[in-house]
Amino acid sequence: MDNGWRIFSDIDTENFLADASNMSIFYWGTIFELEPAIMTIFEMPIGTELTLLNENNKKYFVYTNSGEVVGFQ
């Protein structure tokens, strides 16, 4: 079942993403293990676009379009 989440890297290019074979499906537990900060935004509404920032060894999310902080800093 599709939960609607899409997670991209800052190195993903349009050409890379245009090739469906570059996409993978992961269990949510795996994503949480790789990036625990995801827990702070897990229940955000459909259509929410966020960017994960890592500054001074602190990770937090901002709304992609406005830069407003979402998670804990």
mmJSON file of the N, C-alpha and C atoms, coordinates in Angstrom:
{"data_MODEL":{"atom_site":{
"group_PDB":["ATOM","ATOM","ATOM","ATOM","ATOM","ATOM","ATOM","ATOM","ATOM","ATOM","ATOM","ATOM","ATOM","ATOM","ATOM","ATOM","ATOM","ATOM","ATOM","ATOM","ATOM","ATOM","ATOM","ATOM","ATOM","ATOM","ATOM","ATOM","ATOM","ATOM","ATOM","ATOM","ATOM","ATOM","ATOM","ATOM","ATOM","ATOM","ATOM","ATOM","ATOM","ATOM","ATOM","ATOM","ATOM","ATOM","ATOM","ATOM","ATOM","ATOM","ATOM","ATOM","ATOM","ATOM","ATOM","ATOM","ATOM","ATOM","ATOM","ATOM","ATOM","ATOM","ATOM","ATOM","ATOM","ATOM","ATOM","ATOM","ATOM","ATOM","ATOM","ATOM","ATOM","ATOM","ATOM","ATOM","ATOM","ATOM","ATOM","ATOM","ATOM","ATOM","ATOM","ATOM","ATOM","ATOM","ATOM","ATOM","ATOM","ATOM","ATOM","ATOM","ATOM","ATOM","ATOM","ATOM","ATOM","ATOM","ATOM","ATOM","ATOM","ATOM","ATOM","ATOM","ATOM","ATOM","ATOM","ATOM","ATOM","ATOM","ATOM","ATOM","ATOM","ATOM","ATOM","ATOM","ATOM","ATOM","ATOM","ATOM","ATOM","ATOM","ATOM","ATOM","ATOM","ATOM","ATOM","ATOM","ATOM","ATOM","ATOM","ATOM","ATOM","ATOM","ATOM","ATOM","ATOM","ATOM","ATOM","ATOM","ATOM","ATOM","ATOM","ATOM","ATOM","ATOM","ATOM","ATOM","ATOM","ATOM","ATOM","ATOM","ATOM","ATOM","ATOM","ATOM","ATOM","ATOM","ATOM","ATOM","ATOM","ATOM","ATOM","ATOM","ATOM","ATOM","ATOM","ATOM","ATOM","ATOM","ATOM","ATOM","ATOM","ATOM","ATOM","ATOM","ATOM","ATOM","ATOM","ATOM","ATOM","ATOM","ATOM","ATOM","ATOM","ATOM","ATOM","ATOM","ATOM","ATOM","ATOM","ATOM","ATOM","ATOM","ATOM","ATOM","ATOM","ATOM","ATOM","ATOM","ATOM","ATOM","ATOM","ATOM","ATOM","ATOM","ATOM","ATOM","ATOM","ATOM","ATOM","ATOM","ATOM","ATOM","ATOM","ATOM","ATOM","ATOM","ATOM"],
"id":[1,2,3,4,5,6,7,8,9,10,11,12,13,14,15,16,17,18,19,20,21,22,23,24,25,26,27,28,29,30,31,32,33,34,35,36,37,38,39,40,41,42,43,44,45,46,47,48,49,50,51,52,53,54,55,56,57,58,59,60,61,62,63,64,65,66,67,68,69,70,71,72,73,74,75,76,77,78,79,80,81,82,83,84,85,86,87,88,89,90,91,92,93,94,95,96,97,98,99,100,101,102,103,104,105,106,107,108,109,110,111,112,113,114,115,116,117,118,119,120,121,122,123,124,125,126,127,128,129,130,131,132,133,134,135,136,137,138,139,140,141,142,143,144,145,146,147,148,149,150,151,152,153,154,155,156,157,158,159,160,161,162,163,164,165,166,167,168,169,170,171,172,173,174,175,176,177,178,179,180,181,182,183,184,185,186,187,188,189,190,191,192,193,194,195,196,197,198,199,200,201,202,203,204,205,206,207,208,209,210,211,212,213,214,215,216,217,218,219],
"type_symbol":["N","C","C","N","C","C","N","C","C","N","C","C","N","C","C","N","C","C","N","C","C","N","C","C","N","C","C","N","C","C","N","C","C","N","C","C","N","C","C","N","C","C","N","C","C","N","C","C","N","C","C","N","C","C","N","C","C","N","C","C","N","C","C","N","C","C","N","C","C","N","C","C","N","C","C","N","C","C","N","C","C","N","C","C","N","C","C","N","C","C","N","C","C","N","C","C","N","C","C","N","C","C","N","C","C","N","C","C","N","C","C","N","C","C","N","C","C","N","C","C","N","C","C","N","C","C","N","C","C","N","C","C","N","C","C","N","C","C","N","C","C","N","C","C","N","C","C","N","C","C","N","C","C","N","C","C","N","C","C","N","C","C","N","C","C","N","C","C","N","C","C","N","C","C","N","C","C","N","C","C","N","C","C","N","C","C","N","C","C","N","C","C","N","C","C","N","C","C","N","C","C","N","C","C","N","C","C","N","C","C","N","C","C","N","C","C","N","C","C"],
"label_atom_id":["N","CA","C","N","CA","C","N","CA","C","N","CA","C","N","CA","C","N","CA","C","N","CA","C","N","CA","C","N","CA","C","N","CA","C","N","CA","C","N","CA","C","N","CA","C","N","CA","C","N","CA","C","N","CA","C","N","CA","C","N","CA","C","N","CA","C","N","CA","C","N","CA","C","N","CA","C","N","CA","C","N","CA","C","N","CA","C","N","CA","C","N","CA","C","N","CA","C","N","CA","C","N","CA","C","N","CA","C","N","CA","C","N","CA","C","N","CA","C","N","CA","C","N","CA","C","N","CA","C","N","CA","C","N","CA","C","N","CA","C","N","CA","C","N","CA","C","N","CA","C","N","CA","C","N","CA","C","N","CA","C","N","CA","C","N","CA","C","N","CA","C","N","CA","C","N","CA","C","N","CA","C","N","CA","C","N","CA","C","N","CA","C","N","CA","C","N","CA","C","N","CA","C","N","CA","C","N","CA","C","N","CA","C","N","CA","C","N","CA","C","N","CA","C","N","CA","C","N","CA","C","N","CA","C","N","CA","C","N","CA","C","N","CA","C","N","CA","C","N","CA","C","N","CA","C"],
"label_alt_id":[null,null,null,null,null,null,null,null,null,null,null,null,null,null,null,null,null,null,null,null,null,null,null,null,null,null,null,null,null,null,null,null,null,null,null,null,null,null,null,null,null,null,null,null,null,null,null,null,null,null,null,null,null,null,null,null,null,null,null,null,null,null,null,null,null,null,null,null,null,null,null,null,null,null,null,null,null,null,null,null,null,null,null,null,null,null,null,null,null,null,null,null,null,null,null,null,null,null,null,null,null,null,null,null,null,null,null,null,null,null,null,null,null,null,null,null,null,null,null,null,null,null,null,null,null,null,null,null,null,null,null,null,null,null,null,null,null,null,null,null,null,null,null,null,null,null,null,null,null,null,null,null,null,null,null,null,null,null,null,null,null,null,null,null,null,null,null,null,null,null,null,null,null,null,null,null,null,null,null,null,null,null,null,null,null,null,null,null,null,null,null,null,null,null,null,null,null,null,null,null,null,null,null,null,null,null,null,null,null,null,null,null,null,null,null,null,null,null,null],
"label_comp_id":["MET","MET","MET","ASP","ASP","ASP","ASN","ASN","ASN","GLY","GLY","GLY","TRP","TRP","TRP","ARG","ARG","ARG","ILE","ILE","ILE","PHE","PHE","PHE","SER","SER","SER","ASP","ASP","ASP","ILE","ILE","ILE","ASP","ASP","ASP","THR","THR","THR","GLU","GLU","GLU","ASN","ASN","ASN","PHE","PHE","PHE","LEU","LEU","LEU","ALA","ALA","ALA","ASP","ASP","ASP","ALA","ALA","ALA","SER","SER","SER","ASN","ASN","ASN","MET","MET","MET","SER","SER","SER","ILE","ILE","ILE","PHE","PHE","PHE","TYR","TYR","TYR","TRP","TRP","TRP","GLY","GLY","GLY","THR","THR","THR","ILE","ILE","ILE","PHE","PHE","PHE","GLU","GLU","GLU","LEU","LEU","LEU","GLU","GLU","GLU","PRO","PRO","PRO","ALA","ALA","ALA","ILE","ILE","ILE","MET","MET","MET","THR","THR","THR","ILE","ILE","ILE","PHE","PHE","PHE","GLU","GLU","GLU","MET","MET","MET","PRO","PRO","PRO","ILE","ILE","ILE","GLY","GLY","GLY","THR","THR","THR","GLU","GLU","GLU","LEU","LEU","LEU","THR","THR","THR","LEU","LEU","LEU","LEU","LEU","LEU","ASN","ASN","ASN","GLU","GLU","GLU","ASN","ASN","ASN","ASN","ASN","ASN","LYS","LYS","LYS","LYS","LYS","LYS","TYR","TYR","TYR","PHE","PHE","PHE","VAL","VAL","VAL","TYR","TYR","TYR","THR","THR","THR","ASN","ASN","ASN","SER","SER","SER","GLY","GLY","GLY","GLU","GLU","GLU","VAL","VAL","VAL","VAL","VAL","VAL","GLY","GLY","GLY","PHE","PHE","PHE","GLN","GLN","GLN"],
"label_asym_id":["A","A","A","A","A","A","A","A","A","A","A","A","A","A","A","A","A","A","A","A","A","A","A","A","A","A","A","A","A","A","A","A","A","A","A","A","A","A","A","A","A","A","A","A","A","A","A","A","A","A","A","A","A","A","A","A","A","A","A","A","A","A","A","A","A","A","A","A","A","A","A","A","A","A","A","A","A","A","A","A","A","A","A","A","A","A","A","A","A","A","A","A","A","A","A","A","A","A","A","A","A","A","A","A","A","A","A","A","A","A","A","A","A","A","A","A","A","A","A","A","A","A","A","A","A","A","A","A","A","A","A","A","A","A","A","A","A","A","A","A","A","A","A","A","A","A","A","A","A","A","A","A","A","A","A","A","A","A","A","A","A","A","A","A","A","A","A","A","A","A","A","A","A","A","A","A","A","A","A","A","A","A","A","A","A","A","A","A","A","A","A","A","A","A","A","A","A","A","A","A","A","A","A","A","A","A","A","A","A","A","A","A","A","A","A","A","A","A","A"],
"label_entity_id":["1","1","1","1","1","1","1","1","1","1","1","1","1","1","1","1","1","1","1","1","1","1","1","1","1","1","1","1","1","1","1","1","1","1","1","1","1","1","1","1","1","1","1","1","1","1","1","1","1","1","1","1","1","1","1","1","1","1","1","1","1","1","1","1","1","1","1","1","1","1","1","1","1","1","1","1","1","1","1","1","1","1","1","1","1","1","1","1","1","1","1","1","1","1","1","1","1","1","1","1","1","1","1","1","1","1","1","1","1","1","1","1","1","1","1","1","1","1","1","1","1","1","1","1","1","1","1","1","1","1","1","1","1","1","1","1","1","1","1","1","1","1","1","1","1","1","1","1","1","1","1","1","1","1","1","1","1","1","1","1","1","1","1","1","1","1","1","1","1","1","1","1","1","1","1","1","1","1","1","1","1","1","1","1","1","1","1","1","1","1","1","1","1","1","1","1","1","1","1","1","1","1","1","1","1","1","1","1","1","1","1","1","1","1","1","1","1","1","1"],
"label_seq_id":[1,1,1,2,2,2,3,3,3,4,4,4,5,5,5,6,6,6,7,7,7,8,8,8,9,9,9,10,10,10,11,11,11,12,12,12,13,13,13,14,14,14,15,15,15,16,16,16,17,17,17,18,18,18,19,19,19,20,20,20,21,21,21,22,22,22,23,23,23,24,24,24,25,25,25,26,26,26,27,27,27,28,28,28,29,29,29,30,30,30,31,31,31,32,32,32,33,33,33,34,34,34,35,35,35,36,36,36,37,37,37,38,38,38,39,39,39,40,40,40,41,41,41,42,42,42,43,43,43,44,44,44,45,45,45,46,46,46,47,47,47,48,48,48,49,49,49,50,50,50,51,51,51,52,52,52,53,53,53,54,54,54,55,55,55,56,56,56,57,57,57,58,58,58,59,59,59,60,60,60,61,61,61,62,62,62,63,63,63,64,64,64,65,65,65,66,66,66,67,67,67,68,68,68,69,69,69,70,70,70,71,71,71,72,72,72,73,73,73],
"pdbx_PDB_ins_code":[null,null,null,null,null,null,null,null,null,null,null,null,null,null,null,null,null,null,null,null,null,null,null,null,null,null,null,null,null,null,null,null,null,null,null,null,null,null,null,null,null,null,null,null,null,null,null,null,null,null,null,null,null,null,null,null,null,null,null,null,null,null,null,null,null,null,null,null,null,null,null,null,null,null,null,null,null,null,null,null,null,null,null,null,null,null,null,null,null,null,null,null,null,null,null,null,null,null,null,null,null,null,null,null,null,null,null,null,null,null,null,null,null,null,null,null,null,null,null,null,null,null,null,null,null,null,null,null,null,null,null,null,null,null,null,null,null,null,null,null,null,null,null,null,null,null,null,null,null,null,null,null,null,null,null,null,null,null,null,null,null,null,null,null,null,null,null,null,null,null,null,null,null,null,null,null,null,null,null,null,null,null,null,null,null,null,null,null,null,null,null,null,null,null,null,null,null,null,null,null,null,null,null,null,null,null,null,null,null,null,null,null,null,null,null,null,null,null,null],
"Cartn_x":[0.836,0.0,0.885,0.554,1.333,0.927,1.898,1.589,1.742,2.207,2.325,3.67,4.518,5.815,6.793,7.519,8.609,9.802,10.913,12.103,13.195,13.712,14.733,16.007,17.102,18.397,18.705,19.585,19.974,20.833,21.241,22.024,21.175,19.872,18.992,18.721,19.047,18.802,17.493,16.989,15.775,15.979,17.155,17.432,17.435,18.022,18.063,16.651,15.83,14.472,13.54,13.877,13.049,13.108,14.121,14.278,13.682,12.532,11.816,12.656,13.634,14.467,15.368,15.468,16.249,15.448,14.175,13.324,13.31,13.162,13.098,11.982,11.443,10.426,11.071,10.882,11.468,10.404,10.626,9.808,10.097,9.041,9.209,10.232,10.291,11.264,12.687,12.955,14.29,14.592,13.605,13.789,14.04,13.284,13.477,14.865,15.341,16.684,17.745,17.579,18.563,18.517,17.301,17.154,16.062,16.43,15.454,14.666,15.197,14.486,13.144,12.968,11.71,10.548,10.804,9.742,9.007,9.699,9.079,8.061,8.093,7.207,6.331,6.321,5.646,4.174,3.455,2.023,1.655,2.574,2.27,1.22,0.423,-0.645,-0.114,-0.952,-0.631,-0.307,0.727,1.122,2.161,2.518,3.527,4.887,5.578,6.921,7.915,8.827,9.79,11.212,12.137,13.561,14.223,15.068,15.822,17.126,17.365,18.607,19.474,20.769,21.733,22.708,22.513,23.373,23.916,25.215,25.871,25.518,25.51,25.2,23.782,22.871,21.463,20.653,19.75,18.914,17.494,16.906,15.526,14.924,13.608,12.894,12.388,12.345,11.713,10.759,9.728,8.872,9.725,9.71,10.571,10.361,9.129,8.858,9.129,8.904,9.038,10.3,10.863,12.021,11.648,10.339,9.869,10.178,10.697,11.054,9.808,9.881,8.762,9.035,10.171,10.486,11.196,11.827,12.549,13.948,14.447,15.789,16.683],
"Cartn_y":[-1.176,0.0,1.245,2.202,3.435,4.408,4.829,5.776,7.221,7.42,8.759,9.432,8.872,9.49,9.246,10.28,10.203,10.888,10.203,10.756,10.843,12.044,12.283,12.799,12.595,13.08,14.394,15.169,16.423,16.184,14.943,14.639,14.013,13.805,13.243,14.297,13.961,14.875,14.503,15.407,15.128,13.89,13.767,12.608,11.317,11.341,10.17,9.766,10.738,10.462,10.059,10.427,10.072,8.577,7.891,6.449,5.707,5.082,4.391,3.308,2.771,1.72,2.274,3.589,4.205,4.379,4.049,4.161,2.839,2.93,1.745,1.921,0.809,0.812,0.274,1.0,0.603,0.508,-0.359,-0.47,0.766,1.343,2.54,2.364,1.178,0.93,1.161,0.818,1.025,2.516,3.27,4.72,5.347,4.94,5.461,5.13,3.925,3.549,4.415,4.685,5.484,6.955,7.462,8.871,9.051,8.989,9.109,10.424,11.475,12.757,12.634,11.608,11.386,11.25,10.745,10.554,11.863,13.003,14.281,14.752,14.164,14.641,13.528,12.387,11.201,11.435,12.192,12.358,13.694,14.274,15.519,15.248,16.251,16.055,15.736,15.075,14.76,16.053,15.999,17.16,18.042,17.748,18.538,18.315,19.395,19.294,19.839,18.967,19.325,19.088,19.793,19.604,19.358,18.332,18.032,18.816,19.607,20.372,19.792,19.906,19.447,20.588,21.304,22.441,22.292,22.449,22.336,21.025,19.931,18.589,18.457,19.332,19.229,19.076,18.111,17.874,18.323,18.988,19.438,19.659,19.705,19.905,21.327,21.807,23.08,22.829,23.679,23.628,24.059,23.261,23.504,24.888,25.318,26.595,27.819,27.737,28.928,28.939,27.752,27.683,27.701,27.759,27.776,26.428,26.473,25.257,24.46,23.139,22.243,21.423,20.71,19.794,20.496,19.699,20.211,20.612,21.663,22.129,22.056],
"Cartn_z":[0.0,0.0,0.0,-0.807,-0.93,0.17,0.98,2.055,1.594,0.373,-0.175,0.022,0.843,1.109,-0.03,-0.386,-1.35,-0.69,-0.644,-0.003,-1.057,-1.24,-2.247,-1.599,-2.288,-1.847,-2.551,-1.974,-2.62,-3.857,-4.096,-5.3,-6.41,-6.162,-7.187,-8.265,-9.491,-10.615,-11.305,-12.133,-12.905,-13.783,-14.406,-15.26,-14.458,-13.289,-12.423,-12.022,-11.63,-11.178,-12.315,-13.54,-14.694,-14.996,-14.495,-14.715,-13.52,-13.724,-12.638,-11.97,-12.671,-12.062,-10.958,-10.856,-9.775,-8.49,-8.525,-7.346,-6.585,-5.275,-4.425,-3.408,-2.964,-1.92,-0.654,0.455,1.727,2.804,3.738,4.943,5.802,6.415,7.219,8.331,8.927,9.988,9.521,8.275,7.704,7.581,7.132,7.0,8.372,9.387,10.745,11.283,10.974,11.436,10.771,9.477,8.748,9.14,9.396,9.746,10.79,12.081,13.156,13.147,12.546,12.5,11.784,10.973,10.255,11.246,12.434,13.422,13.729,13.652,14.003,12.977,11.765,10.706,10.131,10.77,10.232,9.907,10.713,10.509,9.867,9.114,8.404,7.336,6.976,5.985,4.587,3.808,2.414,1.673,0.863,0.065,0.721,1.97,2.67,2.016,1.716,1.139,2.144,2.573,3.608,3.13,3.747,3.515,4.864,4.933,6.145,6.112,7.145,7.253,8.357,8.184,9.173,9.403,10.506,10.828,12.234,12.375,13.68,14.375,13.614,14.118,14.667,14.255,14.621,13.34,13.337,12.168,12.464,11.486,11.632,10.25,10.203,8.953,8.839,7.591,7.258,6.104,6.006,4.829,3.639,2.586,1.434,0.831,0.7,0.024,0.886,2.19,3.034,3.896,4.165,5.056,6.52,6.824,8.214,8.875,10.094,10.833,11.186,10.982,11.28,12.522,12.53,13.627,14.761,15.577,16.727,16.308,16.912,16.576,17.78],
"occupancy":[1.0,1.0,1.0,1.0,1.0,1.0,1.0,1.0,1.0,1.0,1.0,1.0,1.0,1.0,1.0,1.0,1.0,1.0,1.0,1.0,1.0,1.0,1.0,1.0,1.0,1.0,1.0,1.0,1.0,1.0,1.0,1.0,1.0,1.0,1.0,1.0,1.0,1.0,1.0,1.0,1.0,1.0,1.0,1.0,1.0,1.0,1.0,1.0,1.0,1.0,1.0,1.0,1.0,1.0,1.0,1.0,1.0,1.0,1.0,1.0,1.0,1.0,1.0,1.0,1.0,1.0,1.0,1.0,1.0,1.0,1.0,1.0,1.0,1.0,1.0,1.0,1.0,1.0,1.0,1.0,1.0,1.0,1.0,1.0,1.0,1.0,1.0,1.0,1.0,1.0,1.0,1.0,1.0,1.0,1.0,1.0,1.0,1.0,1.0,1.0,1.0,1.0,1.0,1.0,1.0,1.0,1.0,1.0,1.0,1.0,1.0,1.0,1.0,1.0,1.0,1.0,1.0,1.0,1.0,1.0,1.0,1.0,1.0,1.0,1.0,1.0,1.0,1.0,1.0,1.0,1.0,1.0,1.0,1.0,1.0,1.0,1.0,1.0,1.0,1.0,1.0,1.0,1.0,1.0,1.0,1.0,1.0,1.0,1.0,1.0,1.0,1.0,1.0,1.0,1.0,1.0,1.0,1.0,1.0,1.0,1.0,1.0,1.0,1.0,1.0,1.0,1.0,1.0,1.0,1.0,1.0,1.0,1.0,1.0,1.0,1.0,1.0,1.0,1.0,1.0,1.0,1.0,1.0,1.0,1.0,1.0,1.0,1.0,1.0,1.0,1.0,1.0,1.0,1.0,1.0,1.0,1.0,1.0,1.0,1.0,1.0,1.0,1.0,1.0,1.0,1.0,1.0,1.0,1.0,1.0,1.0,1.0,1.0,1.0,1.0,1.0,1.0,1.0,1.0],
"B_iso_or_equiv":[0.0,0.0,0.0,0.0,0.0,0.0,0.0,0.0,0.0,0.0,0.0,0.0,0.0,0.0,0.0,0.0,0.0,0.0,0.0,0.0,0.0,0.0,0.0,0.0,0.0,0.0,0.0,0.0,0.0,0.0,0.0,0.0,0.0,0.0,0.0,0.0,0.0,0.0,0.0,0.0,0.0,0.0,0.0,0.0,0.0,0.0,0.0,0.0,0.0,0.0,0.0,0.0,0.0,0.0,0.0,0.0,0.0,0.0,0.0,0.0,0.0,0.0,0.0,0.0,0.0,0.0,0.0,0.0,0.0,0.0,0.0,0.0,0.0,0.0,0.0,0.0,0.0,0.0,0.0,0.0,0.0,0.0,0.0,0.0,0.0,0.0,0.0,0.0,0.0,0.0,0.0,0.0,0.0,0.0,0.0,0.0,0.0,0.0,0.0,0.0,0.0,0.0,0.0,0.0,0.0,0.0,0.0,0.0,0.0,0.0,0.0,0.0,0.0,0.0,0.0,0.0,0.0,0.0,0.0,0.0,0.0,0.0,0.0,0.0,0.0,0.0,0.0,0.0,0.0,0.0,0.0,0.0,0.0,0.0,0.0,0.0,0.0,0.0,0.0,0.0,0.0,0.0,0.0,0.0,0.0,0.0,0.0,0.0,0.0,0.0,0.0,0.0,0.0,0.0,0.0,0.0,0.0,0.0,0.0,0.0,0.0,0.0,0.0,0.0,0.0,0.0,0.0,0.0,0.0,0.0,0.0,0.0,0.0,0.0,0.0,0.0,0.0,0.0,0.0,0.0,0.0,0.0,0.0,0.0,0.0,0.0,0.0,0.0,0.0,0.0,0.0,0.0,0.0,0.0,0.0,0.0,0.0,0.0,0.0,0.0,0.0,0.0,0.0,0.0,0.0,0.0,0.0,0.0,0.0,0.0,0.0,0.0,0.0,0.0,0.0,0.0,0.0,0.0,0.0],
"pdbx_formal_charge":[null,null,null,null,null,null,null,null,null,null,null,null,null,null,null,null,null,null,null,null,null,null,null,null,null,null,null,null,null,null,null,null,null,null,null,null,null,null,null,null,null,null,null,null,null,null,null,null,null,null,null,null,null,null,null,null,null,null,null,null,null,null,null,null,null,null,null,null,null,null,null,null,null,null,null,null,null,null,null,null,null,null,null,null,null,null,null,null,null,null,null,null,null,null,null,null,null,null,null,null,null,null,null,null,null,null,null,null,null,null,null,null,null,null,null,null,null,null,null,null,null,null,null,null,null,null,null,null,null,null,null,null,null,null,null,null,null,null,null,null,null,null,null,null,null,null,null,null,null,null,null,null,null,null,null,null,null,null,null,null,null,null,null,null,null,null,null,null,null,null,null,null,null,null,null,null,null,null,null,null,null,null,null,null,null,null,null,null,null,null,null,null,null,null,null,null,null,null,null,null,null,null,null,null,null,null,null,null,null,null,null,null,null,null,null,null,null,null,null],
"auth_seq_id":[1,1,1,2,2,2,3,3,3,4,4,4,5,5,5,6,6,6,7,7,7,8,8,8,9,9,9,10,10,10,11,11,11,12,12,12,13,13,13,14,14,14,15,15,15,16,16,16,17,17,17,18,18,18,19,19,19,20,20,20,21,21,21,22,22,22,23,23,23,24,24,24,25,25,25,26,26,26,27,27,27,28,28,28,29,29,29,30,30,30,31,31,31,32,32,32,33,33,33,34,34,34,35,35,35,36,36,36,37,37,37,38,38,38,39,39,39,40,40,40,41,41,41,42,42,42,43,43,43,44,44,44,45,45,45,46,46,46,47,47,47,48,48,48,49,49,49,50,50,50,51,51,51,52,52,52,53,53,53,54,54,54,55,55,55,56,56,56,57,57,57,58,58,58,59,59,59,60,60,60,61,61,61,62,62,62,63,63,63,64,64,64,65,65,65,66,66,66,67,67,67,68,68,68,69,69,69,70,70,70,71,71,71,72,72,72,73,73,73],
"auth_comp_id":["MET","MET","MET","ASP","ASP","ASP","ASN","ASN","ASN","GLY","GLY","GLY","TRP","TRP","TRP","ARG","ARG","ARG","ILE","ILE","ILE","PHE","PHE","PHE","SER","SER","SER","ASP","ASP","ASP","ILE","ILE","ILE","ASP","ASP","ASP","THR","THR","THR","GLU","GLU","GLU","ASN","ASN","ASN","PHE","PHE","PHE","LEU","LEU","LEU","ALA","ALA","ALA","ASP","ASP","ASP","ALA","ALA","ALA","SER","SER","SER","ASN","ASN","ASN","MET","MET","MET","SER","SER","SER","ILE","ILE","ILE","PHE","PHE","PHE","TYR","TYR","TYR","TRP","TRP","TRP","GLY","GLY","GLY","THR","THR","THR","ILE","ILE","ILE","PHE","PHE","PHE","GLU","GLU","GLU","LEU","LEU","LEU","GLU","GLU","GLU","PRO","PRO","PRO","ALA","ALA","ALA","ILE","ILE","ILE","MET","MET","MET","THR","THR","THR","ILE","ILE","ILE","PHE","PHE","PHE","GLU","GLU","GLU","MET","MET","MET","PRO","PRO","PRO","ILE","ILE","ILE","GLY","GLY","GLY","THR","THR","THR","GLU","GLU","GLU","LEU","LEU","LEU","THR","THR","THR","LEU","LEU","LEU","LEU","LEU","LEU","ASN","ASN","ASN","GLU","GLU","GLU","ASN","ASN","ASN","ASN","ASN","ASN","LYS","LYS","LYS","LYS","LYS","LYS","TYR","TYR","TYR","PHE","PHE","PHE","VAL","VAL","VAL","TYR","TYR","TYR","THR","THR","THR","ASN","ASN","ASN","SER","SER","SER","GLY","GLY","GLY","GLU","GLU","GLU","VAL","VAL","VAL","VAL","VAL","VAL","GLY","GLY","GLY","PHE","PHE","PHE","GLN","GLN","GLN"],
"auth_asym_id":["A","A","A","A","A","A","A","A","A","A","A","A","A","A","A","A","A","A","A","A","A","A","A","A","A","A","A","A","A","A","A","A","A","A","A","A","A","A","A","A","A","A","A","A","A","A","A","A","A","A","A","A","A","A","A","A","A","A","A","A","A","A","A","A","A","A","A","A","A","A","A","A","A","A","A","A","A","A","A","A","A","A","A","A","A","A","A","A","A","A","A","A","A","A","A","A","A","A","A","A","A","A","A","A","A","A","A","A","A","A","A","A","A","A","A","A","A","A","A","A","A","A","A","A","A","A","A","A","A","A","A","A","A","A","A","A","A","A","A","A","A","A","A","A","A","A","A","A","A","A","A","A","A","A","A","A","A","A","A","A","A","A","A","A","A","A","A","A","A","A","A","A","A","A","A","A","A","A","A","A","A","A","A","A","A","A","A","A","A","A","A","A","A","A","A","A","A","A","A","A","A","A","A","A","A","A","A","A","A","A","A","A","A","A","A","A","A","A","A"],
"auth_atom_id":["N","CA","C","N","CA","C","N","CA","C","N","CA","C","N","CA","C","N","CA","C","N","CA","C","N","CA","C","N","CA","C","N","CA","C","N","CA","C","N","CA","C","N","CA","C","N","CA","C","N","CA","C","N","CA","C","N","CA","C","N","CA","C","N","CA","C","N","CA","C","N","CA","C","N","CA","C","N","CA","C","N","CA","C","N","CA","C","N","CA","C","N","CA","C","N","CA","C","N","CA","C","N","CA","C","N","CA","C","N","CA","C","N","CA","C","N","CA","C","N","CA","C","N","CA","C","N","CA","C","N","CA","C","N","CA","C","N","CA","C","N","CA","C","N","CA","C","N","CA","C","N","CA","C","N","CA","C","N","CA","C","N","CA","C","N","CA","C","N","CA","C","N","CA","C","N","CA","C","N","CA","C","N","CA","C","N","CA","C","N","CA","C","N","CA","C","N","CA","C","N","CA","C","N","CA","C","N","CA","C","N","CA","C","N","CA","C","N","CA","C","N","CA","C","N","CA","C","N","CA","C","N","CA","C","N","CA","C","N","CA","C","N","CA","C","N","CA","C","N","CA","C","N","CA","C"],
"pdbx_PDB_model_num":[1,1,1,1,1,1,1,1,1,1,1,1,1,1,1,1,1,1,1,1,1,1,1,1,1,1,1,1,1,1,1,1,1,1,1,1,1,1,1,1,1,1,1,1,1,1,1,1,1,1,1,1,1,1,1,1,1,1,1,1,1,1,1,1,1,1,1,1,1,1,1,1,1,1,1,1,1,1,1,1,1,1,1,1,1,1,1,1,1,1,1,1,1,1,1,1,1,1,1,1,1,1,1,1,1,1,1,1,1,1,1,1,1,1,1,1,1,1,1,1,1,1,1,1,1,1,1,1,1,1,1,1,1,1,1,1,1,1,1,1,1,1,1,1,1,1,1,1,1,1,1,1,1,1,1,1,1,1,1,1,1,1,1,1,1,1,1,1,1,1,1,1,1,1,1,1,1,1,1,1,1,1,1,1,1,1,1,1,1,1,1,1,1,1,1,1,1,1,1,1,1,1,1,1,1,1,1,1,1,1,1,1,1,1,1,1,1,1,1]
}}}
